[in-house]
Amino acid sequence: MPTDVLMPQMGESIAEGTIVRWVKNVGESIERDEPLFEISTDKVDAEIPSPAAGVVAQIRAQVGETVPVNSVVAVIGNQGEQIPAASAQVEVAEPVRLPAVSPLDTTAARPSRVAAAPRLSPLVRRLAAEHGIDPSCVNGTGEDGRVTRADVLAYVARRHSDSSDADTAAVGTSPLGETSEPLGVMRRFIAERMVASRRTAAHVHTVFDVDFSRVAARRASVSGGTRAPGYLAHIAKAVSDALVAMPVVNASLRADSVVYPRHVNLGIAVALEWGLIVPVIKAVESLSVEDIDAAIVDLSTRARAKQLAPDEVEGGTFTITNPGVFGSVYGLPIINQPQSAILCVGVIEKRPVVVDDAVVARLRSYLTLGFDHRLIDGAVADRFMVRVRDSLEERSL
């Protein structure tokens, strides 16, 4: 019997995924649990394994196509087996491909299906609202003509393009030497989330200069071939302790309520060649520096290999981003919604400072806390940072 390959649900709030790459092509053999295709969602990029061994008999979703969860995207069969056009286990309608209609042409006829309220996922509804778009004006290419995120973004791009063309025609000029390429799936997701965060949170930042000499001495004291925990693990431990002491910084706003999580779930931003992802260390308050370091290494390694599970990028209550590894002195980070604060770590380097009226070289870094002023006042943010700073500067051997 053929086996249907379904678009997996990569988290409770995820309604669809975008095909990024097919690892196997039609006619190629595949083993059970061998990577079959890659997908991208607004939570995670992941390689999806084959649910069965056999031959790739059909591929029903193309690269770049956004597909609802539990839709059939491929069929695995046996060598020489005849596979019907639609598998018997799950029947999925072929995507409706409609001719593009200029968003400026309000007289163009629309399909009759848009007369009724379109079926929209919460994510698509939010995206349409952010761009001031009536979803009934968008041609849906999803199952049964459903409007997807990709459809909304394509509509926005066409509207922008039409406006730009009109402006260009008006002045009688044309672009010279320009090239373009489609915006990647993860890049689009990041753009959406960052703009939404800026619109939602009242961003304020405070910067502290922290001495890492004691942390460096503690790391140097590790012997016997054991790997010394990295600076980021020490920072994460100090942040975790401060969040336990000041839970409002770990909280979030939902409507008119303040929600206090039971645990500190610490997100660690990981830079990828194709974007950014934030895996989460759960209940970090119960872990030692060594445990945190091991978790950071494991999650970042698997993030770059696209091997994270959906629950490993969900549920974060506070985020640390570390551009200092690239030489950045300090930054003003954007809060990772629905969290209320984020810590940015600048480069840790020796700098001249005054100690006991003498200029000496000390290992220091600028730590920046970005916080949502709707919930966290400046005095609270500064007291939080004092705890983090003192924990790092006084860390015993």
C-alpha positions as a printed NumPy array, in Angstrom:
array([[  0.   ,   0.   ,   0.   ],
       [  1.255,   3.524,  -0.74 ],
       [  2.035,   5.81 ,   2.178],
       [  0.908,   9.428,   2.178],
       [  3.44 ,  11.982,   3.402],
       [  1.673,  14.795,   5.241],
       [  2.709,  18.345,   5.952],
       [  3.456,  18.064,   9.703],
       [  2.148,  20.481,  12.31 ],
       [  5.312,  22.065,  13.657],
       [  3.762,  23.485,  16.806],
       [  0.294,  24.153,  18.188],
       [ -0.109,  27.558,  16.54 ],
       [  1.237,  26.535,  13.13 ],
       [ -1.402,  26.103,  10.409],
       [  0.835,  25.741,   7.352],
       [  4.37 ,  25.231,   6.155],
       [  6.357,  26.212,   3.073],
       [  8.295,  23.656,   1.056],
       [ 11.906,  24.846,   0.89 ],
       [ 13.622,  21.881,  -0.789],
       [ 12.96 ,  18.307,  -1.834],
       [ 15.85 ,  16.095,  -0.747],
       [ 14.542,  13.22 ,  -2.879],
       [ 12.991,  13.328,  -6.331],
       [ 10.263,  11.21 ,  -7.893],
       [ 11.583,   7.732,  -8.635],
       [ 14.35 ,   7.787,  -6.052],
       [ 14.564,   5.212,  -3.28 ],
       [ 14.291,   6.297,   0.328],
       [ 14.621,   4.644,   3.72 ],
       [ 12.304,   5.163,   6.648],
       [ 13.356,   8.253,   8.669],
       [ 15.683,   9.409,   5.882],
       [ 15.249,  13.149,   5.111],
       [ 12.647,  13.643,   2.373],
       [ 12.042,  17.397,   2.262],
       [ 12.683,  20.646,   4.116],
       [ 10.021,  23.052,   5.31 ],
       [  9.983,  26.511,   6.818],
       [  7.402,  27.943,   9.201],
       [  7.32 ,  31.039,  11.355],
       [  8.749,  28.923,  14.187],
       [ 11.379,  26.624,  12.739],
       [ 13.142,  25.325,   9.636],
       [ 13.267,  21.536,   9.663],
       [ 14.116,  18.462,   7.652],
       [ 11.137,  16.115,   7.494],
       [ 11.91 ,  12.381,   7.458],
       [ 10.102,   9.837,   5.34 ],
       [  7.412,   7.913,   7.248],
       [  8.169,   4.731,   5.278],
       [ 10.776,   3.035,   3.117],
       [ 10.191,   2.694,  -0.604],
       [ 10.245,   4.874,  -3.695],
       [  9.092,   8.471,  -4.027],
       [  6.091,   7.904,  -6.269],
       [  4.579,  11.381,  -6.269],
       [  5.446,  14.914,  -5.205],
       [  2.311,  17.005,  -4.837],
       [  3.714,  20.272,  -3.489],
       [  6.403,  22.239,  -5.243],
       [  9.295,  24.213,  -3.803],
       [  8.047,  27.565,  -2.56 ],
       [  4.478,  26.36 ,  -2.115],
       [  2.765,  27.033,   1.226],
       [  0.695,  24.03 ,   2.262],
       [ -1.816,  23.544,   5.126],
       [ -0.841,  21.054,   7.82 ],
       [ -2.026,  17.457,   7.294],
       [ -2.175,  17.938,   3.516],
       [ -0.569,  15.262,   1.36 ],
       [  2.668,  16.589,  -0.102],
       [  4.117,  13.314,  -1.412],
       [  3.422,   9.592,  -1.729],
       [  5.851,   6.764,  -0.961],
       [  5.258,   3.495,  -2.803],
       [  7.031,   0.33 ,  -3.829],
       [  9.139,  -0.037,  -6.958],
       [  6.833,  -0.342,  -9.974],
       [  3.659,   0.217,  -7.954],
       [  0.911,   2.185,  -9.669],
       [ -0.178,   5.128,  -7.526],
       [ -3.574,   6.764,  -8.178],
       [ -3.769,  10.516,  -8.681],
       [ -5.073,  10.925,  -5.121],
       [ -4.124,   8.541,  -2.327],
       [ -7.013,   6.711,  -0.696],
       [ -6.015,   7.64 ,   2.831],
       [ -6.253,  11.434,   2.556],
       [ -7.769,  13.204,  -0.405],
       [ -6.486,  16.719,  -0.917],
       [ -7.699,  19.073,  -3.584],
       [ -5.12 ,  20.413,  -6.009],
       [ -4.181,  24.044,  -5.3  ],
       [ -6.284,  26.555,  -7.181],
       [ -4.05 ,  28.547,  -9.518],
       [ -5.758,  31.782, -10.542],
       [ -4.431,  34.415, -12.958],
       [ -2.832,  37.363, -11.248],
       [ -5.071,  40.409, -10.963],
       [ -3.539,  43.821, -10.474],
       [ -4.433,  45.056,  -6.991],
       [ -5.104,  48.467,  -8.523],
       [ -7.726,  47.09 , -10.922],
       [-10.857,  47.199,  -8.788],
       [-13.12 ,  46.382, -11.733],
       [-11.564,  42.985, -12.423],
       [-13.865,  40.062, -11.832],
       [-13.051,  37.952,  -8.789],
       [-13.853,  34.259,  -8.265],
       [-17.296,  33.666,  -6.807],
       [-15.762,  32.037,  -3.703],
       [-14.636,  35.411,  -2.34 ],
       [-18.236,  36.529,  -1.979],
       [-18.273,  34.531,   1.245],
       [-15.904,  35.213,   4.112],
       [-12.58 ,  33.511,   3.284],
       [-11.187,  30.843,   5.589],
       [ -8.129,  32.392,   7.173],
       [ -5.623,  31.167,   9.691],
       [ -4.974,  33.559,  12.605],
       [ -1.516,  34.26 ,  11.202],
       [ -2.867,  35.233,   7.762],
       [ -5.626,  37.345,   9.327],
       [ -3.061,  39.234,  11.406],
       [ -0.733,  39.739,   8.436],
       [ -3.58 ,  41.098,   6.287],
       [ -4.587,  43.501,   9.057],
       [ -1.006,  44.754,   9.47 ],
       [ -0.851,  45.651,   5.765],
       [ -4.38 ,  47.073,   5.638],
       [ -5.56 ,  44.432,   3.169],
       [ -9.077,  43.105,   2.645],
       [ -8.519,  39.31 ,   2.379],
       [-11.408,  39.037,  -0.094],
       [ -9.267,  41.001,  -2.566],
       [ -6.53 ,  38.355,  -2.507],
       [ -6.499,  35.378,  -4.858],
       [ -5.997,  32.273,  -2.709],
       [ -3.773,  29.456,  -3.926],
       [ -4.231,  27.179,  -0.921],
       [ -6.502,  24.199,  -0.533],
       [-10.035,  25.01 ,  -1.786],
       [ -8.866,  28.499,  -2.691],
       [ -7.812,  29.351,   0.841],
       [ -5.738,  32.523,   1.239],
       [ -2.271,  31.735,   2.588],
       [  0.522,  33.865,   3.97 ],
       [  2.349,  33.631,   0.663],
       [ -0.744,  34.969,  -1.135],
       [ -0.923,  38.018,   1.148],
       [  2.786,  38.754,   0.763],
       [  2.54 ,  38.354,  -3.014],
       [ -0.389,  40.783,  -3.038],
       [  1.623,  43.304,  -1.023],
       [  4.589,  42.891,  -3.374],
       [  2.392,  43.391,  -6.464],
       [  0.802,  46.487,  -4.945],
       [  4.225,  47.922,  -4.184],
       [  5.494,  47.001,  -7.647],
       [  2.521,  48.594,  -9.379],
       [  2.968,  51.768,  -7.352],
       [  6.694,  51.865,  -8.136],
       [  6.046,  51.307, -11.858],
       [  3.524,  54.147, -11.858],
       [  6.028,  56.468, -10.18 ],
       [  8.744,  55.438, -12.634],
       [  6.497,  56.049, -15.635],
       [  5.53 ,  59.468, -14.284],
       [  9.107,  60.734, -14.213],
       [ 10.141,  58.932, -17.386],
       [ 13.059,  57.028, -15.874],
       [ 13.858,  53.342, -15.355],
       [ 16.05 ,  51.448, -12.887],
       [ 19.632,  50.876, -14.028],
       [ 21.698,  47.839, -13.175],
       [ 19.286,  46.453, -10.592],
       [ 18.834,  42.773,  -9.79 ],
       [ 16.236,  41.147,  -7.563],
       [ 15.418,  37.81 ,  -6.03 ],
       [ 12.448,  36.478,  -4.047],
       [ 12.543,  37.077,  -0.311],
       [ 13.237,  33.783,   1.473],
       [ 10.564,  32.18 ,   3.611],
       [ 12.428,  32.613,   6.903],
       [ 13.371,  36.186,   5.985],
       [  9.692,  37.001,   5.426],
       [  8.773,  35.473,   8.786],
       [ 11.496,  37.458,  10.567],
       [ 10.371,  40.665,   8.86 ],
       [  6.761,  40.104,   9.916],
       [  7.646,  39.379,  13.539],
       [ 10.073,  42.277,  13.916],
       [  7.66 ,  44.832,  12.457],
       [  4.841,  43.45 ,  14.61 ],
       [  7.019,  43.707,  17.728],
       [  7.923,  47.315,  16.988],
       [  4.244,  48.135,  16.559],
       [  3.241,  46.295,  19.734],
       [  5.846,  46.984,  22.419],
       [  7.033,  50.328,  23.813],
       [ 10.747,  49.647,  23.316],
       [ 13.249,  51.15 ,  25.761],
       [ 16.913,  50.165,  26.242],
       [ 19.409,  50.41 ,  29.082],
       [ 23.147,  49.626,  28.734],
       [ 25.461,  48.328,  31.467],
       [ 29.26 ,  47.986,  31.321],
       [ 30.194,  44.651,  32.929],
       [ 33.587,  43.363,  34.085],
       [ 34.164,  39.716,  33.085],
       [ 37.51 ,  39.268,  34.853],
       [ 36.082,  36.958,  37.522],
       [ 34.26 ,  34.868,  34.928],
       [ 37.483,  34.581,  32.9  ],
       [ 39.361,  33.429,  36.017],
       [ 36.687,  30.859,  36.759],
       [ 36.909,  29.51 ,  33.208],
       [ 40.713,  29.378,  33.41 ],
       [ 40.49 ,  27.32 ,  36.603],
       [ 38.827,  24.432,  34.764],
       [ 41.414,  21.713,  34.219],
       [ 41.771,  18.061,  33.342],
       [ 40.754,  18.44 ,  29.707],
       [ 37.216,  19.466,  30.665],
       [ 35.653,  22.135,  28.46 ],
       [ 35.158,  25.377,  30.359],
       [ 31.603,  26.736,  30.082],
       [ 31.46 ,  29.653,  27.671],
       [ 30.818,  33.246,  28.611],
       [ 27.278,  32.983,  27.231],
       [ 26.466,  30.172,  29.662],
       [ 27.636,  32.321,  32.594],
       [ 25.525,  35.218,  31.338],
       [ 22.525,  32.927,  30.937],
       [ 22.919,  31.702,  34.518],
       [ 23.127,  35.259,  35.855],
       [ 20.062,  36.248,  33.824],
       [ 18.132,  33.197,  35.03 ],
       [ 18.864,  33.992,  38.684],
       [ 17.816,  37.625,  38.165],
       [ 14.566,  36.59 ,  36.448],
       [ 13.679,  34.347,  39.385],
       [ 14.298,  37.256,  41.765],
       [ 12.367,  39.715,  39.567],
       [  9.614,  37.713,  37.842],
       [  7.981,  40.755,  36.218],
       [ 10.863,  40.847,  33.706],
       [ 10.016,  37.228,  32.833],
       [  6.304,  38.018,  32.47 ],
       [  4.229,  38.998,  29.439],
       [  1.172,  41.111,  28.683],
       [ -2.02 ,  39.528,  27.387],
       [ -4.786,  42.051,  26.885],
       [ -5.236,  43.643,  30.323],
       [ -3.508,  40.873,  32.269],
       [  0.079,  40.194,  33.308],
       [  1.018,  36.528,  32.853],
       [  3.77 ,  35.116,  35.092],
       [  5.243,  31.84 ,  33.738],
       [  6.068,  29.006,  36.134],
       [  9.598,  28.677,  34.748],
       [ 12.338,  30.667,  33.088],
       [ 12.437,  29.424,  29.497],
       [ 15.471,  31.096,  27.999],
       [ 15.698,  31.665,  24.244],
       [ 19.198,  31.803,  22.745],
       [ 19.323,  33.502,  19.341],
       [ 21.321,  31.484,  16.785],
       [ 22.496,  33.101,  13.548],
       [ 22.075,  30.888,  10.483],
       [ 23.308,  31.44 ,   6.953],
       [ 19.677,  31.834,   5.855],
       [ 18.288,  33.778,   8.829],
       [ 17.875,  33.62 ,  12.581],
       [ 16.266,  31.133,  14.951],
       [ 15.743,  31.134,  18.719],
       [ 15.825,  27.691,  20.364],
       [ 14.653,  27.638,  23.967],
       [ 16.237,  26.121,  27.073],
       [ 13.3  ,  25.118,  29.281],
       [ 13.3  ,  25.603,  33.075],
       [ 16.8  ,  27.032,  32.922],
       [ 16.56 ,  28.165,  36.563],
       [ 17.114,  24.552,  37.636],
       [ 20.321,  24.113,  35.614],
       [ 23.963,  24.677,  36.495],
       [ 26.331,  26.74 ,  34.36 ],
       [ 27.741,  23.497,  32.954],
       [ 24.266,  22.215,  32.075],
       [ 23.364,  25.499,  30.402],
       [ 26.574,  25.462,  28.372],
       [ 25.866,  21.925,  27.159],
       [ 22.315,  22.918,  26.201],
       [ 23.52 ,  25.976,  24.256],
       [ 26.051,  23.908,  22.297],
       [ 23.504,  21.182,  21.562],
       [ 20.676,  23.484,  20.469],
       [ 22.85 ,  25.754,  18.32 ],
       [ 24.468,  22.769,  16.59 ],
       [ 21.134,  21.159,  15.794],
       [ 19.64 ,  24.51 ,  14.734],
       [ 22.309,  24.885,  12.049],
       [ 21.649,  21.293,  10.932],
       [ 17.854,  21.92 ,  10.788],
       [ 17.265,  19.209,  13.383],
       [ 15.277,  21.112,  15.99 ],
       [ 11.892,  19.828,  17.103],
       [  8.945,  22.286,  17.151],
       [  8.725,  22.393,  20.953],
       [ 12.393,  23.426,  21.124],
       [ 11.606,  26.842,  19.604],
       [  8.386,  27.519,  21.526],
       [  7.511,  28.762,  24.988],
       [ 10.381,  31.196,  25.506],
       [  9.925,  33.796,  28.266],
       [ 13.154,  35.808,  27.791],
       [ 15.738,  35.962,  24.987],
       [ 19.501,  36.509,  24.84 ],
       [ 21.112,  37.589,  21.567],
       [ 24.887,  37.616,  21.212],
       [ 26.117,  39.754,  18.283],
       [ 29.335,  40.274,  20.199],
       [ 30.681,  37.073,  18.611],
       [ 30.793,  39.039,  15.339],
       [ 32.552,  42.022,  16.946],
       [ 29.535,  44.211,  17.683],
       [ 30.247,  46.524,  20.639],
       [ 26.602,  46.764,  21.678],
       [ 23.154,  46.735,  20.104],
       [ 19.553,  47.801,  20.64 ],
       [ 17.613,  44.558,  20.155],
       [ 13.936,  44.146,  19.235],
       [ 11.849,  42.231,  21.77 ],
       [ 10.81 ,  38.708,  20.811],
       [  7.018,  38.813,  21.197],
       [  5.119,  38.016,  23.368],
       [  8.076,  38.361,  25.748],
       [  8.726,  41.633,  27.568],
       [ 12.519,  41.845,  27.519],
       [ 15.639,  40.79 ,  25.641],
       [ 19.352,  40.982,  26.506],
       [ 22.   ,  41.871,  23.926],
       [ 25.621,  40.827,  24.603],
       [ 28.351,  42.945,  23.04 ],
       [ 31.877,  41.81 ,  22.299],
       [ 33.825,  40.708,  25.391],
       [ 37.251,  42.328,  25.074],
       [ 39.98 ,  44.011,  27.07 ],
       [ 39.473,  47.739,  27.485],
       [ 41.26 ,  50.408,  29.52 ],
       [ 39.379,  51.262,  32.721],
       [ 40.168,  53.181,  35.881],
       [ 40.649,  50.976,  38.969],
       [ 41.881,  52.591,  42.207],
       [ 42.928,  55.712,  40.28 ],
       [ 45.041,  53.653,  37.875],
       [ 44.319,  52.866,  34.231],
       [ 44.38 ,  49.111,  33.724],
       [ 43.22 ,  46.627,  31.082],
       [ 40.126,  44.664,  32.039],
       [ 37.942,  42.163,  30.193],
       [ 34.607,  43.913,  29.77 ],
       [ 31.409,  43.915,  27.729],
       [ 28.362,  46.112,  27.226],
       [ 25.114,  44.31 ,  28.064],
       [ 21.953,  45.96 ,  26.74 ],
       [ 18.491,  45.199,  28.069],
       [ 15.636,  45.952,  25.704],
       [ 12.341,  46.047,  27.594],
       [  8.663,  46.8  ,  27.063],
       [  7.843,  49.988,  28.958],
       [  4.164,  49.029,  29.015],
       [  5.048,  46.498,  31.711],
       [  8.57 ,  47.26 ,  32.929],
       [  9.638,  50.654,  34.275],
       [ 13.175,  51.971,  33.868],
       [ 13.971,  51.592,  37.558],
       [ 12.884,  47.952,  37.476],
       [ 14.968,  47.293,  34.366],
       [ 18.034,  48.884,  35.946],
       [ 17.646,  46.916,  39.18 ],
       [ 17.423,  43.755,  37.083],
       [ 20.624,  44.654,  35.257],
       [ 22.396,  45.444,  38.517],
       [ 21.616,  41.883,  39.645],
       [ 22.982,  40.469,  36.387],
       [ 26.103,  42.624,  36.558],
       [ 26.837,  41.867,  40.204],
       [ 26.331,  38.15 ,  39.661],
       [ 28.889,  38.138,  36.841],
       [ 31.433,  40.412,  38.522],
       [ 31.256,  38.559,  41.827],
       [ 31.085,  35.011,  40.468],
       [ 33.345,  32.962,  42.728],
       [ 35.822,  30.349,  41.588]])
